[in-house]
Amino acid sequence: MTEAFTYTGLPARVVFGSGTLVRIPEELRALGCGRALVLSTPEQLESAQTVASRLGDLCAGTFTQAAMHTPVEVTERAVKAVREMDADCTVAIGGGSTTGLGKAIALRTDLPQIVVPTTYAGSEVTPILGETQDGRKTTQRSVKVLPEVIIYDVDLTLTLPPALSATSGINAIAHAVEALYTQDANPVISMMAERGIEALARALPPIMKNPVDKGARSDALFGAWLCGMCLGAVGMALHHKLCHTLGGSFNLPHAETHTVVLPHAVAYNAPAAPDAMTRVSIALGASNAAQGLFDLAKSLGAPTSLGEIGMREADLDRAAELATLSPYWNPRAIERDAIRALLDDAFYGRRPHSP
């Protein structure tokens, strides 16, 4: 018997395929816009210039200072640029940092957004915005920050470095894993979650061997979209709380933090969410969800310990304290000592124990 559930579909136009970047001008016109501010990180300046060139007279200018964890001070500079250039929409090209900036601008100005993802972050399909100010990262949900159009161009991911592909892909998997045991889980999103996990777990190993494998890249981008849909439609739990704490308060890299923490958060929750663990195991083709996630990361050469991505052991106690303040809903009760033990396992990169 199917249990009662509530499901809210989110409005967004998705354009998926190869060579779809050429669609930007027509999608922008369809929104009724004609002065786009193109956003990117400094590292993706060239991509921003390519988009600006393709837009031609439809481009008002570029802002290429997007930064990890969406610092409020960067957003304030970007909003100033929006006003100075009289922009009527934004076009964000890049990963989660650039998408986050576009969302933060939309929250403050209500301008329409087109997002062109080049990683597997998935945040482009969520009404969630995480912002950092004074060393604290906070998140909020608002339909105002949901992009109107998402253009997925598989060709843009062919040059995504294998190491970044691995961590970005596991970051996406984390969205789907938590969607299976979050408070407002439902059968529609659970189907997407399983398919998203399976697609990424299947696609990432061949990408490591051949980064220009277009079939694998297409599967990975499709999986990332599904996983992002999961994050956008339901809530978050312990894993995301830990990652927001570690990223916002200790400035750890976003995707790498998700990659390291996920197996340990799953192991923590396994006793309280057995059905979700079975689904994750099947999607991974593993006998144990937490161990399967750890082994996948290791097989891809991705980081498996907080120590190797810049965390200091001396900060683990503070991290445990912060992570247990205003906790997200979680299937297993949040206990400070147990969270401290989880962080210790993650710091040293221990393979999770089988429950």
Residue, then its C-alpha position, 0 to 999 in steps of 0.5 A: m500500500t502506498e502511504a499518504f504523502t505531499y508533493t509540490g512540483l517546482p516550476a522551471r524550464v530545463v533544456f538538456g542535451s549537447g550543444t545547447l549553449v546556443r539556445i541562450p539568446e532565445e531563452l533569454r528573449a523568451l523571458g522578455c529580457g534584453r540586458a543580462l549580467v553574466l556571472s562566473t567565478p574568476e577561474q571561469l572568466e573565459s566561459a563568462q566571456t564566451v557567453a557574453s559574446r554569444l549574447g552580443d547586444l543582449c549582454a549588459g556586462t559580466f561579474t566574475q567574482a563569484a566565490m565559494h559559500t556565497p559570501v554576502e559581501v560578494t553578493e552586495r558588490a554584484v547587486k551594485a553591478v546589476r544596478e549600475m549596468d541596468a541589468d534585467c536578468t542574470v546568466a550564471i555559468g559554472g558550478g554551485s558558487t556561481t549558481g549561489l550568487g545568481k540566487a542571492i541576487a534574485l533574492r534581493t532584486d527578483l530578477p529572472q535567472i538562466v543557469v548553465p551548470t558546468t559541474y554536478a552541484g545540482s543547486e540550480v534546480t533548488p529553491i535553497l540559498g546558502e549564504t555566509q557572513d561573519g564565518r556562519k553559513t545559513t540556508q533558506r528556502s524561497v521560490k524567489v531564488l529558483p532559476e527560471v531556465i536551466i540549460y544543461d550542455v553535456d559538452l561543457t562538462l567534457t573538460l571538467p577535471p576528473a577529480l572535480s567530477a568525482t567530488s561534484g558527483i558525490n556531492a550530488i549523490a548526497h542530495a538524493v541519499e538524504a531525500l530518501y530519509t528526510q522528514d518529507a520524503n515521498p515516493v515521487i522524489s524517492m524514485m528520482a533519488e534512486r535513479g539519480i544515485e544509480a546514474l552517477a554511480r555508474a557514470l563516474p568510474p568511466i569518467m575517471k578513465n576517459p573524461v571525454d566519454k560523452g555517454a558517461r558525461s551525459d548520464a552523470l549530468f542527468g543524474a545530477w539533475l535528478c539529485g538536485m530535484c530531490l534536494g529542491a523538493v524535500g528537506m535536508a538532514l544531518h549530512h547537510k547540516l554537518c557540511h554547512t557547518l564545516g564549509g561555512s565556519f571552517n572554510l572547507p571546500h564544498a564538494e570535497t566536504h560532502t564527499v568525505v562526510l556522506p558515508h559517515a552521516v549515512a552510517y550514523n542514520a542507518p539504524a533509523a532509516p533501514d528502508a532508505m539504506t536498502r534503496v541506496s545499497i541497490a542503487l550503488g550495487a553494494s551490500n552496505a550503503a555507508q561502505g558503498l559510498f566510502d568505497l565509491a569515493k576511494s575508487l575514484g581517488a576522491p578525498t576520504s578524510l577531513g584532514e586531507i581537505g584542510m580541517r584541523e583536529a583541534d577544531l573538531d570539538r567546536a565543529a561538533e558543538l556548532a553542528t548540534l546547534s539548531p539541528y535540521w530534522n533527522p531520523r536519528a536523534i542528534e547527540r553531541d558525543a555521537i556527532r563528535a565520534l562521527l567527525d573523528d571517523a571522518f577526520y581520519g578517513r576510517r571506513p564506516h563500520s557495518p551496522 
